[in-house]
Amino acid sequence: MKLVKSLLLGSAAGLTVVAAAQAADLPIKKAAPVEFVRVCSTHGAGFFYIPGTDTCLRVSGRARFQATYLQAYSRSGDLTGYQGLGRLNLDARTSTAYGTLRAFVRMDLSYGTGPFLASGTARLAGTGFPALGVDTFGRVTNGVNLDKAFIQFAGFTAGRAASFFDFYAHDLEFVGSSLGSDNASTNLLAYTATFGQGFSATLSMEDPLLRKTPIYGSASGGSSFTGFQVFTPGAGNFTPVIGANAFGQPVIADYDVIQRNRMPDFVGALRYDAAWGSAQLSAAVHEINAGNASGTIRSIAGVSTVGAVAPRPTTEYGWAIQGGLKLNTPFIAPGDLLYLQGSYGEGATRFTGYNMWLGGYTNFASLASGTTFGTSLVDAVVDPISGKMDLSKSWTVTAAYLHYWTPEWRSAVFGSYGEMSYGKTSRADLGIVNTLAGFSTGPLPSPFAAGFGFTNQLRDTNQIVAGASLIWSPVRDLDIGIEGNYARLALQSGRVIDQNKAPGITAASVTGVVNGQPVVAGGGVLPTTNATDTFQIRMRVQRDF
């Protein structure tokens, strides 16, 4: 038995050794390889390869807190406002035989309250949504904005990007305040050709809707657009125009002046970039159009409307030119730079940026709540007698300088000046027709009325906007700063009724002029003014990553 047991144990041990030896000869099944994220140095710092592709991606963003104090002349509005903002950037790039294929997306989310930060302009542009609760409408804005979404390839740029017309674009300011163009988000298709050392030329086809301001009367301040020429108390939002019936007798019709998108804005830019800075010359063409007179024809003092015909409004083309210069000045301090910019336009208010402080997408605005007067902000006026489109004229100049006191402390100072003017004939014709139609209580009375010289409608004005900031960056990509801004709006000539001292009194209430001052029934003298100003103080805490 012992012999049998020994044989069995020996055989088992032998088989075990053989099996182990054969197992050692079998191929070992390895675990699937793990593909770790790899740094992509081809396109700069911060990029990494998207696993499984040859595309490099950079993820970045921003968190910001901002507060503003705004001087006001009435107690009916907020004086302080607060904003929280989040930003996410996605930058994807792939090297190809035709150069870099790039896609860039930027999303902004914001929540702001109070003056300025609860932006009415954002709501009119469709990027801000007002709260509807008790005491919140007009004072709270929740913002959702696809700020950028464009593709660049072989010289082409397609999607939502900054306008190629712009240059300085308020780079050194907390929020764009100085006069000058800044359309950071528009839909466009552009081609850029590079030639020589640092030279480039761009032709861009851009969405015209984001550059439109109303034709006179098509939108009142802060309200939605309407389909007629001028707001008229008690009679809907329109003003009349003069036509003629089959007998050549005058009749009254209304213009539809909502501008339709018929052709894009065309922008061209020549640019030079070098170690010392940049220079750019840009130009734009902007269509301004209106519809026909409405089908409603009214008679004057019972005159028949049979066969009535009103003049058809013309289509005009606004235009603007701009020159800009950026100078790096490291010989003063590392990081220092200077911007200089000037622009002129006709029928192109948002290209010259004359309305930058006052606000966009409105035909009338003021510097702040309760200021002494406001001003018209329109691209054109339809002359109601000739039917011709009379374009406004505007120009602005801006300078801004950034200085580093130390690597952690820096300041920016900026200043701008601009002027805006309107046609005298079309303004007078509007007043005449308004009165003939029986709307003498409107904001623009007859030029023969005593109050015509004291109305604030379509007046020639000038603006000064200036400011300065101080920013502390204790660690990289963290900014803590404060900025102050001053703005002044003034008439080029004449005076208007002081709305701060005589709120609600319009030029139609003026019955006469005594010693150059307007008076109302009973002999009361109305206060007048020719300038108004305001200031803002802003602070910011911002972390970029």
C-alpha positions in Angstrom: 0.0 0.0 0.0 2.8 2.3 0.8 4.3 1.7 -2.6 1.0 2.5 -4.3 0.5 5.7 -2.3 4.0 6.8 -3.2 3.5 6.2 -6.9 0.2 8.2 -6.9 1.7 11.2 -5.0 4.7 11.2 -7.3 2.6 11.0 -10.5 0.4 14.0 -9.2 3.5 16.0 -8.5 4.9 15.3 -11.9 1.7 16.3 -13.6 1.7 19.5 -11.6 5.2 20.4 -12.8 4.4 19.6 -16.4 1.2 21.6 -16.3 3.0 24.5 -14.7 5.7 24.4 -17.4 3.1 24.3 -20.2 1.2 27.2 -18.6 4.3 29.2 -18.6 4.5 28.7 -22.4 0.9 30.0 -23.0 0.5 33.6 -24.1 -0.5 36.0 -21.3 -3.6 38.1 -22.0 -2.7 41.8 -21.2 -5.1 44.4 -19.9 -6.3 47.0 -22.4 -4.0 50.0 -22.5 -5.2 53.1 -20.7 -4.9 56.3 -22.9 -4.0 59.1 -20.6 -4.7 62.8 -21.5 -1.6 64.1 -23.3 -0.4 67.7 -23.4 -0.7 69.4 -26.8 2.1 72.0 -27.2 1.4 72.8 -30.8 -1.2 75.5 -30.2 0.1 77.1 -27.0 -0.2 76.6 -23.3 -3.3 74.9 -21.7 -4.2 72.6 -24.7 -4.5 68.8 -24.4 -5.4 66.1 -26.9 -9.0 64.9 -26.8 -8.5 61.2 -26.2 -8.7 59.2 -29.4 -8.4 62.2 -31.7 -5.7 64.5 -33.1 -7.7 67.6 -31.9 -6.4 69.8 -29.2 -8.7 71.4 -26.7 -8.3 74.2 -24.2 -10.9 74.8 -21.5 -11.0 78.2 -19.7 -13.4 80.5 -18.1 -14.1 83.2 -15.6 -16.0 84.0 -12.4 -16.8 87.6 -11.6 -18.6 89.7 -9.0 -19.4 93.3 -9.8 -21.1 96.2 -8.1 -22.1 99.7 -9.3 -23.1 103.0 -7.7 -24.9 105.3 -10.1 -25.6 109.0 -9.5 -29.3 109.8 -10.2 -31.4 112.9 -10.0 -34.6 111.2 -8.9 -35.7 108.9 -6.1 -37.7 106.7 -8.3 -34.8 104.4 -9.3 -32.1 102.2 -7.7 -28.7 103.7 -7.0 -26.8 100.5 -6.5 -26.6 97.3 -8.6 -24.9 93.9 -8.3 -23.9 91.2 -10.7 -22.6 87.7 -10.7 -21.1 86.4 -14.0 -19.8 83.1 -15.1 -18.0 82.4 -18.4 -16.9 79.1 -20.1 -14.6 79.0 -23.1 -14.0 76.0 -25.3 -11.2 76.3 -27.9 -10.7 73.2 -30.2 -7.9 73.2 -32.8 -6.7 70.6 -35.3 -3.6 70.9 -37.6 -4.5 70.2 -41.3 -2.8 70.5 -44.7 -4.7 73.8 -45.1 -3.6 75.2 -41.8 -5.3 75.1 -38.4 -9.0 74.2 -38.2 -10.4 76.0 -35.1 -13.8 76.0 -33.4 -14.4 78.4 -30.5 -17.4 78.6 -28.2 -17.9 81.1 -25.3 -21.0 81.0 -23.1 -21.8 83.8 -20.6 -24.3 83.5 -17.7 -25.1 86.5 -15.5 -27.5 87.7 -12.9 -27.7 91.4 -12.3 -29.8 93.8 -10.3 -30.3 97.5 -10.1 -29.2 100.3 -12.4 -26.9 99.5 -15.3 -26.2 95.9 -14.3 -29.8 95.0 -14.9 -29.3 95.9 -18.5 -32.2 97.1 -20.7 -29.9 96.9 -23.7 -29.4 93.2 -23.0 -33.1 92.6 -22.9 -33.7 94.5 -26.2 -30.9 92.5 -27.8 -32.4 89.2 -26.6 -29.6 88.1 -24.2 -31.3 89.2 -21.0 -34.5 88.2 -19.4 -36.3 90.3 -16.8 -37.7 89.0 -13.5 -41.5 89.4 -13.2 -41.9 89.3 -9.4 -43.0 92.1 -7.1 -40.8 95.2 -7.5 -38.3 93.3 -9.7 -39.4 94.1 -13.3 -36.9 96.4 -14.9 -34.5 95.9 -11.9 -33.4 92.3 -12.3 -31.9 90.7 -15.4 -30.9 87.0 -15.8 -28.6 86.8 -18.8 -27.9 83.9 -21.0 -25.6 84.7 -24.0 -23.9 82.6 -26.6 -21.2 85.2 -26.9 -19.0 83.3 -29.4 -19.5 80.2 -31.6 -17.4 80.4 -34.7 -15.3 78.2 -37.0 -12.0 79.4 -38.6 -10.4 77.5 -41.5 -8.2 78.5 -44.4 -8.8 82.2 -43.8 -12.6 82.0 -43.3 -14.4 82.8 -40.1 -18.1 81.7 -39.9 -20.4 81.9 -36.9 -20.9 84.3 -34.0 -17.9 86.4 -33.3 -16.7 90.0 -32.7 -17.3 92.4 -35.6 -14.3 92.9 -37.8 -15.1 96.7 -37.8 -14.1 97.0 -34.2 -10.6 97.8 -32.8 -10.3 99.1 -29.3 -13.7 97.7 -28.2 -13.3 98.9 -24.6 -10.4 96.5 -23.8 -9.2 98.5 -20.8 -12.6 99.2 -19.2 -14.7 97.2 -16.7 -17.8 97.7 -18.8 -17.9 99.5 -22.2 -18.6 103.1 -21.3 -16.4 105.3 -23.5 -17.7 106.3 -27.0 -16.8 103.9 -29.7 -17.9 100.7 -31.5 -18.0 97.4 -29.6 -20.1 94.7 -31.1 -18.5 91.7 -29.4 -21.2 89.2 -30.6 -22.6 89.2 -34.1 -23.3 86.6 -36.8 -20.9 86.8 -39.7 -19.1 85.2 -42.6 -15.7 86.6 -43.3 -12.5 86.0 -45.2 -9.1 87.2 -44.0 -6.1 87.2 -46.3 -2.6 87.7 -44.9 0.3 89.1 -46.9 3.6 90.6 -46.2 5.0 90.7 -42.7 2.0 91.3 -40.3 -0.4 92.7 -42.9 -4.0 91.3 -43.3 -7.2 92.3 -45.1 -10.7 91.1 -44.2 -14.0 91.3 -45.9 -16.9 90.5 -43.6 -20.6 90.0 -44.2 -22.3 90.7 -40.9 -25.8 90.5 -39.4 -27.4 93.9 -39.8 -30.0 93.6 -37.0 -27.5 94.0 -34.3 -26.3 97.3 -35.7 -29.7 98.9 -36.2 -31.0 101.8 -34.2 -34.6 102.9 -34.8 -35.7 105.2 -37.5 -37.1 108.2 -35.6 -40.1 107.1 -33.6 -40.1 103.3 -34.2 -39.2 102.6 -30.6 -39.5 104.6 -27.4 -36.9 104.3 -24.6 -37.0 100.9 -23.1 -40.1 99.7 -25.0 -40.6 97.3 -27.8 -40.5 98.3 -31.4 -43.6 99.5 -33.2 -44.5 99.8 -36.8 -45.0 103.5 -37.2 -42.9 106.6 -37.3 -43.4 108.6 -34.2 -45.1 108.0 -30.8 -48.2 110.2 -30.6 -50.2 110.5 -27.4 -53.6 109.0 -27.5 -53.4 107.9 -31.1 -51.1 104.9 -31.3 -47.4 105.0 -32.0 -47.1 106.8 -35.3 -46.8 110.2 -36.9 -48.4 111.3 -40.1 -47.0 112.1 -43.5 -48.4 114.2 -46.2 -49.7 112.7 -49.4 -52.1 113.9 -52.0 -55.4 112.6 -53.4 -56.5 112.5 -57.0 -57.3 116.2 -57.0 -53.8 117.1 -55.7 -55.2 118.0 -52.2 -53.1 117.1 -49.2 -54.0 114.1 -47.1 -52.4 112.3 -44.1 -50.9 108.8 -44.1 -48.7 106.9 -41.7 -45.3 105.3 -42.4 -44.3 101.8 -41.4 -40.7 102.3 -40.4 -39.7 98.9 -38.9 -36.5 98.1 -40.7 -36.4 94.7 -42.3 -33.3 92.6 -43.0 -32.8 92.9 -46.7 -29.1 92.9 -47.0 -26.2 92.3 -44.6 -23.8 94.9 -43.4 -20.5 94.8 -45.4 -17.4 95.4 -43.4 -13.8 95.7 -44.7 -10.7 96.1 -42.6 -6.9 96.5 -43.3 -4.7 95.6 -40.3 -1.1 95.6 -39.4 0.4 93.8 -36.4 4.0 94.1 -35.2 6.0 93.9 -32.1 5.4 97.6 -31.4 1.6 97.2 -31.6 -1.2 97.3 -34.2 -3.0 99.6 -36.6 -6.3 99.1 -38.4 -8.5 101.0 -40.9 -12.0 99.7 -41.3 -15.2 100.7 -43.1 -18.8 99.5 -43.2 -22.0 99.9 -45.3 -25.3 99.6 -43.6 -28.7 99.5 -45.3 -31.6 101.6 -43.8 -35.1 101.0 -45.1 -38.7 101.6 -44.4 -42.0 100.3 -45.6 -44.7 102.0 -47.6 -47.3 104.4 -46.2 -50.1 102.5 -44.4 -53.4 101.9 -46.0 -55.1 104.3 -43.6 -55.5 107.7 -45.3 -57.0 110.5 -43.3 -58.2 113.8 -44.7 -57.3 117.3 -43.5 -60.4 119.3 -42.6 -62.7 117.1 -44.5 -60.7 116.9 -47.8 -61.6 113.8 -49.8 -59.2 110.8 -49.7 -60.2 109.5 -53.1 -57.1 108.3 -55.0 -54.8 109.4 -52.2 -51.1 108.7 -52.7 -48.3 109.2 -50.1 -44.7 109.5 -51.0 -42.8 106.2 -50.9 -39.9 106.3 -48.5 -36.4 105.9 -50.0 -33.9 103.3 -49.1 -30.6 104.7 -48.0 -27.2 103.3 -47.1 -25.5 104.4 -43.9 -21.8 104.1 -43.7 -18.9 104.5 -41.3 -15.1 104.6 -41.3 -12.8 104.0 -38.4 -9.0 104.2 -37.7 -7.3 102.7 -34.7 -3.8 102.5 -33.3 -2.4 100.4 -30.5 1.1 101.2 -29.2 3.0 99.0 -26.8 5.1 101.1 -24.5 7.4 98.7 -22.5 9.9 101.5 -22.2 7.6 103.1 -19.6 6.8 99.9 -17.8 6.4 96.3 -19.0 2.8 95.7 -20.1 2.0 99.3 -20.8 0.0 100.2 -23.9 -1.9 103.1 -25.5 -5.0 103.0 -27.7 -6.1 105.8 -30.1 -9.2 105.5 -32.2 -11.6 107.8 -34.2 -14.7 107.1 -36.3 -17.2 109.0 -38.4 -20.5 107.8 -39.8 -23.8 108.7 -41.4 -26.8 106.6 -40.5 -24.5 104.4 -38.5 -24.8 105.3 -34.8 -23.8 101.9 -33.5 -20.7 101.9 -35.7 -19.4 105.2 -34.3 -20.5 104.1 -30.8 -22.0 107.5 -29.9 -24.8 105.7 -28.0 -22.4 103.5 -26.0 -23.2 105.1 -22.6 -26.7 106.0 -23.4 -27.8 102.6 -24.6 -28.7 100.8 -27.8 -31.9 99.7 -29.6 -33.8 102.8 -28.5 -34.7 106.1 -30.1 -34.4 108.2 -27.0 -32.3 107.9 -23.8 -30.7 109.9 -21.0 -27.5 109.6 -19.0 -29.3 108.5 -15.8 -32.7 108.5 -14.1 -34.0 112.1 -13.6 -31.3 113.9 -15.5 -32.2 117.3 -16.9 -32.8 116.1 -20.5 -32.5 113.2 -22.8 -31.6 112.9 -26.5 -32.7 111.2 -29.7 -30.5 108.2 -30.8 -31.6 107.3 -34.3 -30.0 106.4 -37.6 -32.5 108.3 -39.8 -35.6 110.4 -40.0 -38.1 110.0 -42.8 -39.0 113.5 -44.1 -42.8 113.3 -44.2 -43.2 115.7 -47.1 -40.5 114.5 -49.5 -40.4 110.8 -48.4 -36.6 110.9 -48.3 -34.6 109.3 -45.6 -32.5 111.9 -43.8 -29.5 110.2 -42.1 -28.1 111.3 -38.8 -24.4 112.1 -38.6 -22.1 111.2 -35.7 -18.4 110.9 -34.9 -16.3 109.9 -31.9 -12.7 109.9 -30.7 -11.3 107.8 -27.9 -8.0 107.3 -26.1 -7.1 104.8 -23.4 -3.8 104.0 -21.6 -2.8 101.1 -19.4 0.0 101.5 -16.9 1.6 98.9 -14.6 2.8 100.6 -11.4 4.2 97.2 -10.2 3.5 93.7 -11.5 0.7 93.5 -9.0 -0.8 97.0 -9.4 -2.1 98.6 -12.7 -4.3 101.4 -13.8 -6.2 102.4 -16.9 -7.4 105.8 -17.9 -9.7 106.5 -20.8 -11.5 109.5 -22.4 -13.7 110.1 -25.3 -15.6 112.8 -27.1 -18.3 112.7 -29.8 -21.0 114.7 -31.6 -24.3 113.8 -33.2 -26.5 115.9 -35.5 -29.8 115.7 -37.5 -31.2 117.3 -40.6 -33.0 120.6 -39.9 -35.4 120.4 -42.8 -36.8 116.9 -41.9 -37.1 117.9 -38.3 -39.2 121.0 -39.2 -41.3 119.0 -41.7 -42.1 116.4 -39.0 -43.3 119.2 -36.7 -45.5 120.7 -39.5 -47.2 117.5 -40.4 -47.6 116.5 -36.8 -49.5 119.7 -36.2 -51.6 119.5 -39.4 -52.7 116.0 -38.4 -54.0 117.4 -35.1 -51.2 116.0 -32.9 -49.8 119.4 -31.8 -49.4 117.9 -28.3 -46.8 115.5 -29.5 -43.1 115.7 -28.5 -42.2 117.6 -31.7 -44.6 120.6 -32.2 -44.7 122.8 -35.3 -41.6 124.9 -36.0 -43.9 127.9 -35.8 -44.9 127.0 -32.3 -43.2 128.8 -29.4 -42.0 125.5 -27.9 -40.3 124.1 -31.0 -36.9 125.6 -29.9 -37.1 124.0 -26.5 -38.0 120.4 -27.4 -35.4 117.7 -26.8 -36.4 115.7 -30.0 -33.7 115.4 -32.7 -31.4 118.0 -31.2 -27.7 118.2 -32.0 -25.6 117.1 -29.1 -22.1 116.3 -27.9 -20.9 113.9 -25.2 -17.8 113.5 -23.0 -17.2 110.1 -21.3 -14.0 109.6 -19.2 -12.9 107.3 -16.5 -10.0 105.6 -14.6 -9.4 102.3 -12.7 -7.1 100.8 -10.2 -6.6 97.0 -10.1 -4.7 94.8 -7.7 -3.7 91.3 -8.7 -2.2 89.7 -5.6 -1.9 86.3 -7.4 -2.0 85.4 -11.1 -5.4 85.6 -12.8 -7.1 87.3 -9.8 -8.2 90.9 -10.2 -9.6 93.1 -7.5 -10.4 96.6 -8.7 -12.4 99.8 -8.7 -13.3 102.1 -11.6 -14.9 105.6 -11.8 -16.7 107.0 -14.8 -17.9 110.5 -15.7 -20.3 111.3 -18.5 -21.6 114.7 -19.8 -24.3 115.3 -22.4 -24.7 118.8 -23.9 -26.6 120.6 -26.7 -24.5 122.0 -29.5 -26.7 125.1 -29.3 -29.9 126.4 -27.7 -31.6 125.1 -24.6 -34.3 122.6 -23.6 -36.9 122.4 -20.8 -35.2 121.1 -17.6 -37.0 117.8 -17.0 -35.4 117.6 -13.5 -37.0 120.8 -12.3 -40.1 120.6 -14.5 -40.8 116.8 -14.9 -43.4 115.9 -17.5 -43.7 119.4 -19.0 -43.3 119.1 -22.8 -42.5 121.7 -25.4 -46.2 121.6 -26.5 -47.1 123.4 -23.2 -45.0 126.5 -24.1 -47.2 129.4 -25.1 -44.6 132.1 -25.5 -41.0 133.2 -25.0 -40.0 136.1 -22.7 -36.4 137.2 -22.5 -35.4 134.0 -24.3 -37.1 131.8 -21.7 -40.2 129.7 -22.4 -43.4 130.5 -20.6 -46.7 128.6 -20.1 -50.3 129.8 -19.8 -50.5 132.2 -16.9 -47.0 133.6 -17.4 -45.0 130.9 -15.5 -41.4 130.7 -16.7 -40.1 127.2 -17.3 -36.5 126.3 -16.2 -34.2 125.4 -19.1 -30.8 123.8 -19.4 -28.2 123.0 -22.1 -26.1 120.2 -20.4 -26.4 117.4 -17.9 -23.9 115.0 -16.4 -23.6 112.0 -14.1 -21.0 109.5 -12.7 -20.6 105.9 -11.8 -18.4 104.0 -9.4 -17.8 100.3 -10.1 -15.9 97.6 -8.3 -15.0 94.1 -9.4 -13.5 90.8 -8.2 -12.6 88.5 -11.0 -10.9 85.1 -11.3 -9.8 83.8 -14.7 -8.8 80.2 -15.3 
